[in-house]
Amino acid sequence: MANNLSTDEEHFLLLQVIEDYLNRRYSEADAESMLCIHSLLSHWIQKLSALPDQPVFLVNKMAHIFSLVFATDFPDRWPTFMDDLFLSQGLDSVPIVIFYLKTLLAIDSEVVDRDIQRDKLSFDRNTKIKDFMRELCIPQIVKSWWTILERCSDVTAQCLCLDAIAAFVDWINVELIANDLFVQLVISRLGKKELSEVRVYLLFSTPKKHRLNVIFKNSDYDDVSRAGSLLSAIGSVLIDTVFTRIVSICFRRYVVSEELDVDGSGEDEIEFAEYRKELRGILNTIGTMRPDLIVSPLESLVAEVSASAGGTAMPIARLEAIVQLVHGLVEIIPANFVNAKEGWMGRGAQLPVNLLNSMQLDGRSASVHVLYFEVACRYERLLMTRPQPVIPQIAAAFLDERGITFPVARVRTRIVYLFCRFVKAHKTALSPLVSEVIARLAPLLVMSSRSDQLLTADDQAFIFEATGTLIVFGELGVEQKSTYIGELANKLAERFLAATRELQMVRVSEDATKIQMVQQFMANTVGYCSRLSKAFNNSYSMQSCRCVDMYMKLLNLFLGHLTPENAFLLESVRQLAHRLVVCLDSELLPVLPALLSALVSIDLDSMNHLLILSHQIVAKFKVSFQILYIIDDILSGDFFDSLQEAATRFALSSDQPCQKLALATLSRTSVGNTQWWQRTLRTALEVPSLSHISASDAGISHLQVVHEVASTLLTLQKAHPEEFAVAVKSLMPGELGLNLLSALENFKSRALDEQLLIIYEKIRKAQQLI
């Protein structure tokens, strides 16, 4: 096979065939077939020695095939598998070493991997294989690992060797690995960057199984006490030394290498981010038990930032790593350290403050800028419970090119969100600075329908929310607050009216792109009003800030332009309505009928949201019975007619769940209104004749719709029996009306549903004959 193939792809295809044979039939193979497979493996080893540049996909496939043969033949049919193929050959070439290690990893996956579900037969087989491996070949395999780590300089081989050790160490005799000679060799290899970044978790995966047997049966109490004290002292020193060294290595490896970009988002950078998660796992294991071993070296790193002109004189990769460590400190040591004021936990709580206070943003890295503000927001509670003079410093950084006007759009968007969060968290501490901050924010509140603005619409929404919070909670008089909010509200109203005029002009020109742009701008403007109102609460209400009238004017303005032609405003106006139900009291009641009528839509999702709004309104006003005073206005106004119109359209749609719900709504709301009773009857009679409902294809959803039609007809008949009979005879041709009335009188439940389908099937056949 190996000598008569023209391409590697043909080779791979035949290996697939062999793999299938090994999986399905090899366990029952005769001696001749076994010899053939054994010869294939030996031939591959010889070929790899003579022609080492084999494609990686062939090497990986052969490693898997070796593992399948091993799992089937060892130990009963081939107990000397490892000696015959690898160990007795001396592993004298790098390709053979790499293939040997890949085979070990493939065997671990085939025999040991606990993530793979196995049946009892496979589990018993694997247990037997591991037991015999411990006895027959594991000592020699461990020795081969030591030789590879000691003598083989190839990075790939060393990485694979550490991989193999990490995989096998969980079930072999740990004393083969956990000894002075082997551990020192492994640690020395971890110090190499190429190996550390790939397999640093090896130390974390090694079980602690050693015990020192220094106590004997005839030892007295003093011997035991002295031995215990000695072991305790030695163990404490050893643990501190090892943990300190591990922390040092992890901190050093946390720095992005020169080959990677601190701000990059490529595959290598993503892999390095995953590697950092492994490092944090190790640091968390240590930091949970000994936070001092984390805090102490991190204090030195933060002090280094301060000593290097706020980090500006420090390599950017090192600065980024330090900020990342401080940002992730809450995931490394117990999270309650932010509440501590003394001891190592208290010193840890001071680290974010010290970093924020000393660090200078110089524009070298977008990631560092974002991280700085992420740290400020992650530890916002720490800063809130112990007000720090650093808060105005952070606010100043937010407000210039270091923050919300940063030149990179992706970074700017994240920082704008963090700024809004920062303002809401520290609104009290920022209140003395409100006039200055608002002056800095004013240029960012300018709205335009053009797409070349510095901030996106979402960014501006966060700026409006932050501005409203600063005004409402700032050290301003009531008149000033009302004036500031009024100026913003007037600007929003002016821009909205200007946009409506612009929309009329672009509609005449039929420019679809411009139409969509202006429509989106108008919806955004309404959304800004909602975000501006988020600052109000029970303590700082809209009434106490004298902002009720201006918001009522805005609402009436938007409702006046919420026509069927401007249905794109529906979502944003409904969101504003949700906010005003929270912020206003009886002032909102007079406008509720017009509001609800305007928000009715033939879109199912919009109607669902309208139902949520209705529940919110009822919950708000039911306690004081205020809602009762406007019920008549709502039911007698356009809202009820709009609701009935929407329900009728849903009933005649092809969406069966919508039809069912719409018919139920119509049957319950039209009984008391003669005009709508007649229209509901016509709708109910029309539904079964729709093309997607037929007796020959009556699925569950179809039957549910037909059942709802029957229920609706019975409800309408019960409300006006005489008018019902007359109406049915006039609407149904010939004897079909009489048949329908008879079915309603003589059948119930499912039998009635079947009769309705039969009647409408006759109507379809009659229509086909015409």
Secondary structure, 3 states (H helix, E strand, C coil): CCCCCCCHHHHHHHHHHHHHHHHHCHHHCCHHHHHHHHHHHHHHHHHHHHCCCCCHHHHHHHHHHHHHHHHHHCCCCCCCHHHHHCHHHCCCCHHHHHHHHHHHHHHHHHHCCCCCCCCHHHHHHHHHHHHHHHHHCHHHHHHHHHHHHHHCCCHHHHHHHHHHHHHHCCCCCHHHCCCHHHHHHHHHHHCCHHHHHHHCCHHHHCCCCCCCCCCCCCCCHHHHHHHHHHHHHHHHHHHHHHHHHHHHHHHHHCCCCCCCCCCCCCHHHHHHHHHHHHHHHHHHHHHHHCHHHHHHHHHHHHHHHHHCHHHCCCCHHHHHHHHHHHHCHHHCCCHHHHHCCCHHHHHHHHHHHHHHHHCCCCCCCHHHHHHHHHHHHHCHHHHHHCCCCHHHHHHHHHHCCCCCCCCCHHHHHHHHHHHHHHHHHCHHHHHHHHHHHHHHHHHHHCCCCCCCCCCCHHHHHHHHHHHHHHHHHCCCCHHHHHHHHHHHHHHHHHHHHHHHHHHHHHHHHCCHHHHHHHHHHHHHHHHHHHHHHHHCCCCCCCCCCCCHHHHHHHHHHHHHCCCHHHHHHHHHHHHHHHHHHHHCCHHHHHHHHHHHHHHCCCCHHHHHHHHHHHHHHHHHHCCCCCCHHHHHHHHHCHHHHHHHHHHHHHHCCCCHHHHHHHHHHHHHHCCCCHHHHHHHHHHHHHHHHCCCCCCCCCCHHHHHHHHHHHHHHHHHHHHCHHHHHHHHHHHCCCCHHHHHHHHHHHCCHHHHHHHHHHHHHHHHHHHHHC
